[in-house]
């Protein structure tokens, strides 16, 4: 009889221990779930804070297209959108003119080779041919980040060249595809070289800018009389294509980054979303 009571007591102790372990496990699980739900709530809120900041930038550029067609205007707007308080969080938003870059989908092998050389890439000719081969085999790049898929380019090469290329401008002569008010010296220099213009033209454009009207074409023609008209018209003083990037912070821990690409046809008129909202 006493043995039976001992077995029962031992079983009761084991059952109590098991229940305590299960209870502790459930408590931990519930707390983790609550934390996960709370983090998801914060992330959703951060997403909408980021999207609100990006929308603000989109409509700000639409109201002041001419003002933001040059580097001074872009820098001024970007500097004013840092750590902006919104709702329960804050955001930092920036714009970048994609027409300050060369189009990787339409760039010639010559243009890519020269840009790679200017950027200090070794064996630039082989790497330019590699991009051309990849385009022939796979078609257009949807993002400049896809340059990382080109076997001839290593990671360091990609980080060097991606800031100078885009997939969003048209990139053909006569299409007003490079904004002389925002383009870098390397982009202007190599593009003008491809068109047969003098090497002195690129620094002259940078020294003279910002251009505010069609006088930019007269300026180019006077200094590059042999450049044909479609190539002259490749350059523009406006018509920016903006990449908008907004980073939202919530609760000091949740970070969400939203991007979009828009083209403004004219002030207060029409916005074309060339690449809709996506998260990094």
N, C-alpha and C positions, 0 to 999 in steps of 0.2 A: 504493500500500500504506500509506504513511504517512497519507494522507488518510482511509483507512478506519479506521485506528487512532484518528485524531483524532475521527472521528464516534462511534466506539464509546466512547471516553473521555467525550465530551460527553454521550452518551446515559446512560452510567453515572452521571455527575454529576447529570443531571436526575432520573433514577430515585431516586437517593439522597436528593435534596432533597425529592422528592414523598413518599417513604417517611418522611422525618423530619417533614414537615408532618402527614401522616396520623397518625404515632405521637404527635406533640404534641397533635393534636386529640382522639385517643382517650384520652390521659391526662387532658386537661381534662374530657372527657365523663364518664369514669369517676369522677373526683373530684366532679363536680357531682351525678352519680347517687348516689354514696355520701353526699354531704351531704343530698340530698333524702330518701334513705331514713332517715338519722339524724334529720332534722327531723320526718319522719312518725312515727318511733318516739317522739320526745319529745312530739309532739302527741297521740298516742294515750294515752300515759301521763298527760299533762296533763288530757285529757278524763276519765279515770277518777279522777284526783285531785279534779277539780271535781265529778264525780257523787258521789263519796264524801262530800265536804263538804256537798253539798246534801242527801244522804240523812241525814247527821247532824242537820242543821237540821230536816228533816221529822219525824224521830222525837223530837227534843228538844221540838218544839212539841206533839207528841202526848202526851208525858208531863206537860207543864205548860201545858195549854190555858188554864186560868184565869189563870195567871201571865203568859202572853204575850198576853192580851186587852186590855192597856193599853200606853200608850207607854213607861212606865218599864220594864216587863218586856221589851218589844221592843228598846228601846235597850240594856238590860243584856245581852241575849243577843247582839245584833249586835256590841257592843263586845268581847265575849269570843271572837269568831270571826274575828279579824283576824290575818293572816299565821300561820296554824296550820300547823306542819310536818307533812307527811304523805308517806310514801314518799320519793321523790326530789325532791319539790317542796313547795309550800305553797299554801294556799287562804285566801281571805277570803269568808265567807258572810254573807248578810243575809236577813232576812225583812221583809215589808211586809204590813200587813193591807189586803186589797182592800176590806173592808167599811168602810174609812175614807173611801171615795170614793162618788161618785154613778155610777149605771149609765148609760152613754152610750146604750145600746140602748133603755132605757125612760124616760129623762128627758124630761119635757115641754118644749115650746118655752119656756114661762115659766121653768122651772128653769134651762135652759141660758142663756137671755138674762140672767137675774139673776146667774148665776155668771160669765158672760163680763163683765158690767158690773163685778162685784166684783174681777175679775182685771185690769181696765183695758183690755179690748179695745175698739177703736173700732168703732162701728156694730154693737153687740152683737146687736141685733134681726135685722139682715140675716144675720149669721153663724149665729144660732140657727135661723133659717128654712132656711139652707143645709144644716145638718146634718139637719134634719127631711126636707128634700127628698131628700137623699142616701139616708137610711134607707128612704124610700118606694120609691125606684127600685132600690136594691141590696140591701135586706134588712139583717140584723144585721151589725154589725161584729165580726170575729173577734179583732181586737186594737185597742187604743186608737190604735196607730200609724197605723191606717187613716184617722184624721181628716185625715191629710195628703192624702188623695184628694179631700176636699171642696173644690171650687173657691173657695168664699168665704173659706176659711181660708188664711193664708199660713204660712210656716215659723215665724215668731215666735209667731203665735197658737197653733200646735200645741204648741210647747214650753211655753207658759204654761198651757195647759188640761189637757194630758195627765196631769200628776200628780194631778189632782182627779177623774178619771173612770176607770171600770173597765168591763170586760165580764163579770166573773166573779160579781158578786153578783146576786141575783134582781131587786131594784129595783122591787118593787111593794108597795103598802100591805098591811100585815099579815104581811110576809115577814121581818121582823127584818133589814133590809137595810143599815142604817147603824149602825156600832158607835160609840156616843157616847164611848167611852173612847179611841178612836184618831182620830176624825174631826177635820178642821180646822175652825176657826171659820167659814170661808167655806161649807163643805159643810153644816154644821149650820144656819147662819143662813139660807141660801137654801132648804134643805129645810123648815125650820120655817115660813118665810114662805109657801111654797107650800101648806102645810097649814093656814094661817090662824092660826098661833101668834104670840105676842107677840115682838117683837124682842129683848126682854130674856132670853128663855129660853136662847138659844145660849150666851152668856157665863156664865150661871148653871150650865149643864151642865158647861162646861169647868172652872169654878171648883170644882165639887163632885166631879168625877170623881177617881179611878176608882170606878165603880159595880160592885158584886160580886154583885148579885142582882136580882130583879124589882122591887125598890124604885125602879128607874129609871122604870118606868111610872107609879108613884104620884107620883114627883117631877114628871114631865111633866104629869100630869093636874091636879095641884094648881096649877100655874102656867099651864096652858093648858086651862081647863075646857071650852072650846068645840071643842077638837080631838077628832074622832071616834076611836073605839077602834082601828079598823084603822090609822089614821095614827099613833096612839100606839105601836102594836105594830111600826111600821116601824123603830123604834129599838131597839137591843139593847145589852147590856153584855158580850156574849160572842159565841160562834159565829163566830170569825174565819175568813176565807178567806186563807190565806197565799200570797203570791208569794215563792218562794225563789230567790235569785240567788247563784251561787257562781262566783268567779273564781279559776282555778288558774294558778300560775306555775311553769314548769319550766326549769331551765338558764338562768334570768335573761332568756330571750328568748322563750320560747313561752308564749302567753297564751290560755286557753280559758275562755269564760263559758257556764255552763249555767243554765237556768231551769226551774222547774216551778211549778204552782199546785195547792195542796191544800186540802181542807176537812176539818177534824177534827170529827166528830160529837160525840164526848165523849172525855174523857181515857181513854187506854188501851183504846179501843174500835175505832174504824174511821177509816181515812183514805181520802178520795175524791180521786183525782187528776182535777181538773177540766181541767187542761192538762198533758199529759205532757211529758217532757224535750225541750227544744229549745235549740239553740245560738244565740247572738247572732252 
